[in-house]
Protein backbone atom coordinates (compact mmCIF):
# COMPACT_ATOMS: atom_id res chain seq x y z
CA UNK A 1 0.00 0.00 0.00
CA UNK A 2 1.28 3.46 -0.92
CA UNK A 3 2.22 5.62 2.06
CA UNK A 4 0.19 8.73 2.89
CA UNK A 5 1.46 12.29 3.39
CA UNK A 6 -0.23 14.13 6.27
CA UNK A 7 0.16 17.61 7.71
CA UNK A 8 -0.54 19.42 10.97
CA UNK A 9 1.11 22.58 12.27
CA UNK A 10 1.20 24.89 15.28
CA UNK A 11 1.30 22.14 17.90
CA UNK A 12 2.63 24.66 20.47
CA UNK A 13 3.92 21.95 22.79
CA UNK A 14 5.51 22.77 26.15
CA UNK A 15 6.18 19.58 28.11
CA UNK A 16 9.44 20.79 29.70
CA UNK A 17 7.95 24.08 30.93
CA UNK A 18 4.17 23.73 30.65
CA UNK A 19 2.20 26.56 29.08
CA UNK A 20 -1.46 25.53 29.02
CA UNK A 21 -2.91 26.53 25.68
CA UNK A 22 -6.49 26.77 26.93
CA UNK A 23 -5.69 30.32 28.00
CA UNK A 24 -6.26 31.01 24.29
CA UNK A 25 -9.69 29.39 24.34
CA UNK A 26 -11.45 26.27 25.58
CA UNK A 27 -10.95 24.52 22.25
CA UNK A 28 -7.27 24.09 23.25
CA UNK A 29 -8.03 22.11 26.41
CA UNK A 30 -5.91 18.92 26.58
CA UNK A 31 -4.78 19.52 23.01
CA UNK A 32 -1.65 17.26 23.12
CA UNK A 33 -3.73 14.26 24.14
CA UNK A 34 -6.25 15.01 21.39
CA UNK A 35 -3.51 15.39 18.78
CA UNK A 36 -1.91 12.10 19.82
CA UNK A 37 -5.21 10.20 19.71
CA UNK A 38 -6.11 11.47 16.23
CA UNK A 39 -2.56 10.97 14.99
CA UNK A 40 -2.44 7.34 16.12
CA UNK A 41 -5.85 6.68 14.60
CA UNK A 42 -4.85 8.01 11.17
CA UNK A 43 -1.12 7.77 10.60
CA UNK A 44 0.61 4.49 9.75
CA UNK A 45 4.29 3.77 10.44
CA UNK A 46 5.25 4.21 6.77
CA UNK A 47 3.40 7.52 6.38
CA UNK A 48 4.97 10.99 6.40
CA UNK A 49 3.74 13.89 8.56
CA UNK A 50 4.64 17.50 7.74
CA UNK A 51 4.70 20.02 10.60
CA UNK A 52 4.90 23.57 9.24
CA UNK A 53 6.13 25.52 12.24
CA UNK A 54 5.39 26.58 15.81
CA UNK A 55 6.06 23.10 17.10
CA UNK A 56 7.30 24.05 20.56
CA UNK A 57 7.09 27.02 22.93
CA UNK A 58 10.57 26.18 24.25
CA UNK A 59 13.21 28.90 24.31
CA UNK A 60 16.10 26.43 24.42
CA UNK A 61 16.84 23.32 22.37
CA UNK A 62 17.18 21.22 25.53
CA UNK A 63 13.57 21.96 26.45
CA UNK A 64 12.32 21.55 22.87
CA UNK A 65 13.84 18.07 22.73
CA UNK A 66 11.24 16.92 25.27
CA UNK A 67 8.53 17.96 22.81
CA UNK A 68 10.40 16.45 19.86
CA UNK A 69 10.74 13.13 21.69
CA UNK A 70 6.97 13.15 22.21
CA UNK A 71 6.46 13.71 18.48
CA UNK A 72 9.03 11.03 17.62
CA UNK A 73 7.06 8.45 19.60
CA UNK A 74 4.03 8.94 17.33
CA UNK A 75 3.68 6.92 14.11
CA UNK A 76 5.25 7.96 10.84
CA UNK A 77 8.24 9.88 9.57
CA UNK A 78 8.10 13.54 10.61
CA UNK A 79 9.41 16.57 8.74
CA UNK A 80 9.45 19.87 10.64
CA UNK A 81 9.99 23.44 9.46
CA UNK A 82 10.28 26.66 11.48
CA UNK A 83 7.56 29.01 12.68
CA UNK A 84 7.77 32.44 14.23
CA UNK A 85 7.46 31.03 17.77
CA UNK A 86 10.14 28.33 17.44
CA UNK A 87 12.66 30.34 19.45
CA UNK A 88 14.62 27.18 20.28
CA UNK A 89 15.65 26.95 16.62
CA UNK A 90 17.43 29.82 14.90
CA UNK A 91 19.09 29.68 11.50
CA UNK A 92 22.48 29.76 13.18
CA UNK A 93 21.59 26.65 15.21
CA UNK A 94 20.08 24.55 12.40
CA UNK A 95 23.04 22.16 12.23
CA UNK A 96 23.06 21.74 16.01
CA UNK A 97 19.32 21.07 15.99
CA UNK A 98 19.74 18.52 13.19
CA UNK A 99 22.43 16.66 15.14
CA UNK A 100 20.20 16.52 18.22
CA UNK A 101 17.03 15.22 16.60
CA UNK A 102 15.50 11.95 17.77
CA UNK A 103 15.19 9.19 15.14
CA UNK A 104 12.36 9.60 12.67
CA UNK A 105 12.43 13.41 12.54
CA UNK A 106 13.99 15.60 9.85
CA UNK A 107 14.06 19.40 9.73
CA UNK A 108 13.95 21.68 6.71
CA UNK A 109 15.00 25.30 6.40
CA UNK A 110 15.63 26.74 2.93
CA UNK A 111 16.15 23.15 1.86
CA UNK A 112 14.42 20.10 0.41
CA UNK A 113 14.10 16.39 1.09
CA UNK A 114 13.10 13.38 -0.98
CA UNK A 115 10.29 11.36 0.61
CA UNK A 116 9.88 8.95 -2.29
CA UNK A 117 6.48 9.75 -3.77
CA UNK A 118 7.18 13.51 -3.55
CA UNK A 119 9.83 16.09 -2.72
CA UNK A 120 9.25 18.44 0.22
CA UNK A 121 10.85 21.85 0.68
CA UNK A 122 10.37 24.54 3.30
CA UNK A 123 11.03 27.97 4.67
CA UNK A 124 9.34 29.99 7.40
CA UNK A 125 7.93 32.88 5.36
CA UNK A 126 7.08 36.24 6.91
CA UNK A 127 4.66 39.13 6.92
CA UNK A 128 4.50 40.76 3.49
CA UNK A 129 4.06 44.39 2.38
CA UNK A 130 0.37 43.60 1.78
CA UNK A 131 -0.08 42.47 5.41
CA UNK A 132 -1.76 44.99 7.74
CA UNK A 133 0.79 46.34 10.18
CA UNK A 134 3.82 45.57 8.00
CA UNK A 135 6.74 47.68 9.23
CA UNK A 136 9.34 48.61 6.62
CA UNK A 137 12.14 49.02 9.14
CA UNK A 138 11.61 45.74 11.01
CA UNK A 139 9.69 43.42 8.67
CA UNK A 140 11.39 44.20 5.36
CA UNK A 141 14.73 42.49 6.18
CA UNK A 142 12.99 39.28 7.31
CA UNK A 143 10.67 39.38 4.30
CA UNK A 144 13.53 39.73 1.79
CA UNK A 145 15.56 37.03 3.54
CA UNK A 146 12.66 34.59 3.52
CA UNK A 147 12.06 35.17 -0.19
CA UNK A 148 15.69 34.22 -0.82
CA UNK A 149 15.32 31.16 1.38
CA UNK A 150 12.19 30.13 -0.50
CA UNK A 151 14.08 30.44 -3.80
CA UNK A 152 16.85 28.24 -2.38
CA UNK A 153 14.33 25.66 -1.13
CA UNK A 154 12.43 25.56 -4.42
CA UNK A 155 15.63 25.20 -6.46
CA UNK A 156 16.72 22.29 -4.26
CA UNK A 157 13.30 20.67 -4.63
CA UNK A 158 13.29 21.06 -8.40
CA UNK A 159 16.70 19.42 -8.56
CA UNK A 160 15.53 16.43 -6.51
CA UNK A 161 12.19 16.11 -8.29
CA UNK A 162 13.73 16.29 -11.78
CA UNK A 163 10.32 17.12 -13.19
CA UNK A 164 9.09 13.61 -12.39
CA UNK A 165 7.59 13.94 -8.92
CA UNK A 166 5.34 16.51 -7.23
CA UNK A 167 6.81 19.19 -4.99
CA UNK A 168 5.22 20.05 -1.64
CA UNK A 169 6.05 23.40 -0.05
CA UNK A 170 5.88 23.92 3.72
CA UNK A 171 5.65 27.55 4.83
CA UNK A 172 4.49 28.80 8.20
CA UNK A 173 3.08 32.20 7.28
CA UNK A 174 0.14 32.21 4.83
CA UNK A 175 1.40 33.03 1.32
CA UNK A 176 -1.73 35.14 0.72
CA UNK A 177 -2.88 38.52 2.01
CA UNK A 178 -6.61 38.13 2.36
CA UNK A 179 -7.25 36.15 -0.80
CA UNK A 180 -4.55 37.85 -2.86
CA UNK A 181 -1.36 35.93 -3.69
CA UNK A 182 1.79 37.44 -2.21
CA UNK A 183 5.25 37.16 -3.73
CA UNK A 184 5.66 33.90 -1.81
CA UNK A 185 2.66 32.38 -3.59
CA UNK A 186 3.79 33.74 -6.95
CA UNK A 187 7.19 32.09 -6.60
CA UNK A 188 5.66 28.81 -5.40
CA UNK A 189 3.42 28.77 -8.49
CA UNK A 190 6.30 29.70 -10.82
CA UNK A 191 8.24 26.70 -9.49
CA UNK A 192 5.27 24.48 -10.45
CA UNK A 193 4.83 23.09 -6.94
CA UNK A 194 1.88 20.74 -6.59
CA UNK A 195 0.88 21.52 -3.02
CA UNK A 196 1.57 23.97 -0.21
CA UNK A 197 0.73 23.63 3.49
CA UNK A 198 0.82 26.56 5.90
CA UNK A 199 -0.26 27.46 9.44
CA UNK A 200 -0.02 30.51 11.73
CA UNK A 201 -3.73 31.34 11.70
CA UNK A 202 -5.69 30.72 14.92
CA UNK A 203 -8.77 32.94 14.79
CA UNK A 204 -12.02 31.73 13.23
CA UNK A 205 -12.35 35.04 11.39
CA UNK A 206 -8.96 34.39 9.75
CA UNK A 207 -9.89 30.80 8.93
CA UNK A 208 -13.00 32.07 7.13
CA UNK A 209 -10.93 34.04 4.61
CA UNK A 210 -7.88 31.75 4.40
CA UNK A 211 -7.06 30.72 0.84
CA UNK A 212 -7.40 26.99 0.32
CA UNK A 213 -7.75 24.75 -2.69
CA UNK A 214 -6.25 25.08 -6.16
CA UNK A 215 -4.71 28.47 -7.06
CA UNK A 216 -2.43 28.87 -10.09
CA UNK A 217 -1.83 25.12 -10.19
CA UNK A 218 -0.92 24.76 -6.49
CA UNK A 219 -3.22 23.12 -3.93
CA UNK A 220 -3.13 25.14 -0.68
CA UNK A 221 -4.14 23.85 2.76
CA UNK A 222 -4.32 25.56 6.13
CA UNK A 223 -3.02 23.09 8.71
CA UNK A 224 -3.06 24.96 12.05
CA UNK A 225 -3.98 22.22 14.51
CA UNK A 226 -6.89 24.10 16.10
CA UNK A 227 -8.38 24.74 12.66
CA UNK A 228 -8.08 21.00 11.91
CA UNK A 229 -9.71 19.97 15.17
CA UNK A 230 -6.33 18.71 16.46
CA UNK A 231 -5.81 15.88 14.00
CA UNK A 232 -3.52 15.61 10.94
CA UNK A 233 -5.04 16.05 7.49
CA UNK A 234 -4.02 14.29 4.27
CA UNK A 235 -2.07 16.53 1.89
CA UNK A 236 -4.00 17.02 -1.32
CA UNK A 237 -2.95 18.02 -4.82
CA UNK A 238 -0.25 15.38 -5.27
CA UNK A 239 -1.23 14.67 -8.85
CA UNK A 240 1.18 12.63 -11.00
CA UNK A 241 3.66 14.75 -12.92
CA UNK A 242 3.20 14.57 -16.67
CA UNK A 243 6.46 14.75 -18.61
C-alpha positions as CSV (number, residue, x, y, z in Angstrom):
1,X,0.0,0.0,0.0
2,X,1.3,3.5,-0.9
3,X,2.2,5.6,2.1
4,X,0.2,8.7,2.9
5,X,1.5,12.3,3.4
6,X,-0.2,14.1,6.3
7,X,0.2,17.6,7.7
8,X,-0.5,19.4,11.0
9,X,1.1,22.6,12.3
10,X,1.2,24.9,15.3
11,X,1.3,22.1,17.9
12,X,2.6,24.7,20.5
13,X,3.9,21.9,22.8
14,X,5.5,22.8,26.1
15,X,6.2,19.6,28.1
16,X,9.4,20.8,29.7
17,X,8.0,24.1,30.9
18,X,4.2,23.7,30.7
19,X,2.2,26.6,29.1
20,X,-1.5,25.5,29.0
21,X,-2.9,26.5,25.7
22,X,-6.5,26.8,26.9
23,X,-5.7,30.3,28.0
24,X,-6.3,31.0,24.3
25,X,-9.7,29.4,24.3
26,X,-11.5,26.3,25.6
27,X,-10.9,24.5,22.2
28,X,-7.3,24.1,23.2
29,X,-8.0,22.1,26.4
30,X,-5.9,18.9,26.6
31,X,-4.8,19.5,23.0
32,X,-1.7,17.3,23.1
33,X,-3.7,14.3,24.1
34,X,-6.2,15.0,21.4
35,X,-3.5,15.4,18.8
36,X,-1.9,12.1,19.8
37,X,-5.2,10.2,19.7
38,X,-6.1,11.5,16.2
39,X,-2.6,11.0,15.0
40,X,-2.4,7.3,16.1
41,X,-5.9,6.7,14.6
42,X,-4.9,8.0,11.2
43,X,-1.1,7.8,10.6
44,X,0.6,4.5,9.7
45,X,4.3,3.8,10.4
46,X,5.3,4.2,6.8
47,X,3.4,7.5,6.4
48,X,5.0,11.0,6.4
49,X,3.7,13.9,8.6
50,X,4.6,17.5,7.7
51,X,4.7,20.0,10.6
52,X,4.9,23.6,9.2
53,X,6.1,25.5,12.2
54,X,5.4,26.6,15.8
55,X,6.1,23.1,17.1
56,X,7.3,24.1,20.6
57,X,7.1,27.0,22.9
58,X,10.6,26.2,24.3
59,X,13.2,28.9,24.3
60,X,16.1,26.4,24.4
61,X,16.8,23.3,22.4
62,X,17.2,21.2,25.5
63,X,13.6,22.0,26.4
64,X,12.3,21.6,22.9
65,X,13.8,18.1,22.7
66,X,11.2,16.9,25.3
67,X,8.5,18.0,22.8
68,X,10.4,16.5,19.9
69,X,10.7,13.1,21.7
70,X,7.0,13.1,22.2
71,X,6.5,13.7,18.5
72,X,9.0,11.0,17.6
73,X,7.1,8.5,19.6
74,X,4.0,8.9,17.3
75,X,3.7,6.9,14.1
76,X,5.2,8.0,10.8
77,X,8.2,9.9,9.6
78,X,8.1,13.5,10.6
79,X,9.4,16.6,8.7
80,X,9.5,19.9,10.6
81,X,10.0,23.4,9.5
82,X,10.3,26.7,11.5
83,X,7.6,29.0,12.7
84,X,7.8,32.4,14.2
85,X,7.5,31.0,17.8
86,X,10.1,28.3,17.4
87,X,12.7,30.3,19.5
88,X,14.6,27.2,20.3
89,X,15.6,27.0,16.6
90,X,17.4,29.8,14.9
91,X,19.1,29.7,11.5
92,X,22.5,29.8,13.2
93,X,21.6,26.6,15.2
94,X,20.1,24.6,12.4
95,X,23.0,22.2,12.2
96,X,23.1,21.7,16.0
97,X,19.3,21.1,16.0
98,X,19.7,18.5,13.2
99,X,22.4,16.7,15.1
100,X,20.2,16.5,18.2
101,X,17.0,15.2,16.6
102,X,15.5,11.9,17.8
103,X,15.2,9.2,15.1
104,X,12.4,9.6,12.7
105,X,12.4,13.4,12.5
106,X,14.0,15.6,9.9
107,X,14.1,19.4,9.7
108,X,13.9,21.7,6.7
109,X,15.0,25.3,6.4
110,X,15.6,26.7,2.9
111,X,16.2,23.1,1.9
112,X,14.4,20.1,0.4
113,X,14.1,16.4,1.1
114,X,13.1,13.4,-1.0
115,X,10.3,11.4,0.6
116,X,9.9,8.9,-2.3
117,X,6.5,9.8,-3.8
118,X,7.2,13.5,-3.6
119,X,9.8,16.1,-2.7
120,X,9.3,18.4,0.2
121,X,10.9,21.9,0.7
122,X,10.4,24.5,3.3
123,X,11.0,28.0,4.7
124,X,9.3,30.0,7.4
125,X,7.9,32.9,5.4
126,X,7.1,36.2,6.9
127,X,4.7,39.1,6.9
128,X,4.5,40.8,3.5
129,X,4.1,44.4,2.4
130,X,0.4,43.6,1.8
131,X,-0.1,42.5,5.4
132,X,-1.8,45.0,7.7
133,X,0.8,46.3,10.2
134,X,3.8,45.6,8.0
135,X,6.7,47.7,9.2
136,X,9.3,48.6,6.6
137,X,12.1,49.0,9.1
138,X,11.6,45.7,11.0
139,X,9.7,43.4,8.7
140,X,11.4,44.2,5.4
141,X,14.7,42.5,6.2
142,X,13.0,39.3,7.3
143,X,10.7,39.4,4.3
144,X,13.5,39.7,1.8
145,X,15.6,37.0,3.5
146,X,12.7,34.6,3.5
147,X,12.1,35.2,-0.2
148,X,15.7,34.2,-0.8
149,X,15.3,31.2,1.4
150,X,12.2,30.1,-0.5
151,X,14.1,30.4,-3.8
152,X,16.8,28.2,-2.4
153,X,14.3,25.7,-1.1
154,X,12.4,25.6,-4.4
155,X,15.6,25.2,-6.5
156,X,16.7,22.3,-4.3
157,X,13.3,20.7,-4.6
158,X,13.3,21.1,-8.4
159,X,16.7,19.4,-8.6
160,X,15.5,16.4,-6.5
161,X,12.2,16.1,-8.3
162,X,13.7,16.3,-11.8
163,X,10.3,17.1,-13.2
164,X,9.1,13.6,-12.4
165,X,7.6,13.9,-8.9
166,X,5.3,16.5,-7.2
167,X,6.8,19.2,-5.0
168,X,5.2,20.0,-1.6
169,X,6.0,23.4,0.0
170,X,5.9,23.9,3.7
171,X,5.7,27.6,4.8
172,X,4.5,28.8,8.2
173,X,3.1,32.2,7.3
174,X,0.1,32.2,4.8
175,X,1.4,33.0,1.3
176,X,-1.7,35.1,0.7
177,X,-2.9,38.5,2.0
178,X,-6.6,38.1,2.4
179,X,-7.3,36.1,-0.8
180,X,-4.6,37.8,-2.9
181,X,-1.4,35.9,-3.7
182,X,1.8,37.4,-2.2
183,X,5.2,37.2,-3.7
184,X,5.7,33.9,-1.8
185,X,2.7,32.4,-3.6
186,X,3.8,33.7,-7.0
187,X,7.2,32.1,-6.6
188,X,5.7,28.8,-5.4
189,X,3.4,28.8,-8.5
190,X,6.3,29.7,-10.8
191,X,8.2,26.7,-9.5
192,X,5.3,24.5,-10.5
193,X,4.8,23.1,-6.9
194,X,1.9,20.7,-6.6
195,X,0.9,21.5,-3.0
196,X,1.6,24.0,-0.2
197,X,0.7,23.6,3.5
198,X,0.8,26.6,5.9
199,X,-0.3,27.5,9.4
200,X,0.0,30.5,11.7
201,X,-3.7,31.3,11.7
202,X,-5.7,30.7,14.9
203,X,-8.8,32.9,14.8
204,X,-12.0,31.7,13.2
205,X,-12.4,35.0,11.4
206,X,-9.0,34.4,9.8
207,X,-9.9,30.8,8.9
208,X,-13.0,32.1,7.1
209,X,-10.9,34.0,4.6
210,X,-7.9,31.7,4.4
211,X,-7.1,30.7,0.8
212,X,-7.4,27.0,0.3
213,X,-7.8,24.7,-2.7
214,X,-6.3,25.1,-6.2
215,X,-4.7,28.5,-7.1
216,X,-2.4,28.9,-10.1
217,X,-1.8,25.1,-10.2
218,X,-0.9,24.8,-6.5
219,X,-3.2,23.1,-3.9
220,X,-3.1,25.1,-0.7
221,X,-4.1,23.8,2.8
222,X,-4.3,25.6,6.1
223,X,-3.0,23.1,8.7
224,X,-3.1,25.0,12.0
225,X,-4.0,22.2,14.5
226,X,-6.9,24.1,16.1
227,X,-8.4,24.7,12.7
228,X,-8.1,21.0,11.9
229,X,-9.7,20.0,15.2
230,X,-6.3,18.7,16.5
231,X,-5.8,15.9,14.0
232,X,-3.5,15.6,10.9
233,X,-5.0,16.0,7.5
234,X,-4.0,14.3,4.3
235,X,-2.1,16.5,1.9
236,X,-4.0,17.0,-1.3
237,X,-2.9,18.0,-4.8
238,X,-0.3,15.4,-5.3
239,X,-1.2,14.7,-8.8
240,X,1.2,12.6,-11.0
241,X,3.7,14.8,-12.9
242,X,3.2,14.6,-16.7
243,X,6.5,14.8,-18.6
